């Protein structure tokens, strides 16, 4: 029995490797870059949300985070090319079958992002909370339609 446990522990990591996403082997790895760009954008956005949810608003930190967000917010969209709907993407086919609607969602996101950045620059917490919620809503609405 002890030997079986050791063998299982030895082979478990190998089994789990097969459960992950397939590698992005396409030229330039656009899906990999797109996912990394979204992650980079999400880091400051989530940190801003933590400040607001935990009532730990710090105007200087929030402003710095909003600048990080501003620098990252347009990058992911450049990786939604016509031939980028393949695994390991988590985007639904609607991104490519409904390009006008997807573009409208992107524009709403960018507009809401600009409003959040302006609110952060104002240092008005009430305005910031409202702008953050509006931006969060644009993310959610797009994810419901365009992300698995």
C-alpha positions in Angstrom: 0.0 0.0 0.0 2.8 2.4 0.8 4.4 1.8 -2.6 1.1 2.6 -4.3 0.8 5.9 -2.4 4.4 6.8 -3.5 3.7 5.9 -7.1 0.5 8.0 -7.1 2.4 10.9 -5.6 5.1 10.6 -8.2 2.7 10.4 -11.2 0.2 13.0 -10.0 2.1 16.0 -11.3 2.3 14.3 -14.7 -1.4 13.6 -14.7 -2.1 17.3 -13.9 0.0 18.5 -16.7 -2.4 16.9 -19.1 -5.3 18.9 -17.6 -4.0 22.4 -18.4 -4.5 24.5 -21.5 -2.8 23.4 -24.7 0.2 25.5 -25.6 -0.1 28.4 -28.1 2.0 27.2 -31.0 0.8 29.8 -33.5 3.3 32.3 -35.0 3.7 35.2 -32.6 1.6 33.5 -29.9 -1.2 36.1 -30.0 -3.5 34.2 -27.6 -0.7 33.9 -25.1 0.1 37.6 -25.4 -3.5 38.6 -25.2 -4.0 36.6 -22.0 -0.8 38.1 -20.5 -2.0 41.6 -21.5 -5.3 41.1 -19.8 -3.5 39.8 -16.7 -1.3 42.9 -16.6 -4.3 45.2 -16.9 -6.2 43.2 -14.2 -3.4 43.6 -11.6 -3.9 47.3 -10.9 -7.6 47.1 -11.5 -8.0 44.5 -8.9 -5.8 46.4 -6.5 -8.0 49.4 -6.9 -11.0 47.3 -6.2 -9.5 45.9 -3.0 -8.9 49.5 -1.8 -12.6 50.3 -2.4 -14.1 47.0 -1.1 -12.1 47.1 2.1 -12.6 50.9 2.7 -8.9 51.4 2.5 -8.9 54.2 -0.2 -5.5 55.9 -0.5 -5.7 58.7 -3.1 -2.0 58.5 -4.0 -1.9 54.8 -4.4 -5.1 54.7 -6.3 -3.8 57.4 -8.7 -0.6 55.4 -9.2 -2.7 52.2 -9.9 -5.0 54.1 -12.3 -1.9 55.1 -14.3 -0.7 51.5 -14.4 -4.2 50.5 -15.6 -4.2 53.3 -18.2 -0.8 52.1 -19.6 -2.2 48.5 -20.0 -5.8 48.9 -21.0 -5.4 49.1 -24.7 -2.8 46.4 -25.2 -5.0 43.2 -25.1 -7.2 44.4 -27.9 -4.4 44.4 -30.4 -4.2 40.6 -30.1 -7.8 39.9 -31.3 -6.8 39.2 -34.9 -8.9 37.3 -37.4 -6.9 34.1 -36.9 -6.7 34.1 -33.1 -9.8 31.9 -32.3 -8.0 28.7 -31.3 -7.1 26.9 -28.0 -6.0 28.0 -25.5 -8.3 31.0 -26.0 -11.2 31.5 -23.7 -12.9 33.9 -26.0 -16.1 32.7 -27.5 -16.6 32.6 -31.3 -18.9 35.6 -31.0 -15.9 37.9 -30.8 -15.3 37.1 -34.4 -18.9 36.5 -35.6 -20.2 39.8 -34.0 -17.2 42.2 -34.5 -19.3 45.3 -34.4 -20.8 44.4 -31.0 -17.5 43.3 -29.7 -16.0 46.6 -30.8 -18.8 48.5 -29.1 -18.0 46.6 -25.9 -14.3 47.5 -26.3 -15.2 51.2 -26.8 -17.5 51.2 -23.8 -14.7 49.6 -21.7 -12.2 52.3 -22.9 -14.6 55.1 -22.2 -15.3 53.8 -18.7 -11.6 53.4 -18.2 -11.0 57.0 -19.1 -13.7 58.0 -16.6 -12.0 56.0 -13.9 -8.7 57.6 -14.6 -10.2 61.1 -14.5 -12.0 60.2 -11.3 -8.7 59.0 -9.8 -7.0 62.3 -10.8 -9.8 64.2 -9.0 -9.2 62.2 -5.8 -13.0 62.3 -5.2 -13.7 59.0 -3.6 -17.4 59.0 -4.3 -16.7 59.7 -8.0 -14.1 57.0 -8.0 -16.4 54.4 -6.6 -19.0 55.2 -9.2 -16.5 55.1 -12.1 -14.9 51.9 -10.8 -18.4 50.2 -10.6 -19.2 51.4 -14.2 -15.9 50.0 -15.5 -16.5 46.8 -13.6 -19.9 46.5 -15.2 -18.4 46.9 -18.7 -16.0 44.0 -18.0 -18.9 41.8 -16.7 -21.2 42.4 -19.6 -18.4 41.6 -22.2 -17.4 38.5 -20.3 -20.9 37.2 -20.2 -21.0 37.3 -24.0 -17.5 37.0 -25.2 -15.6 34.8 -22.7 -16.1 31.1 -21.8 
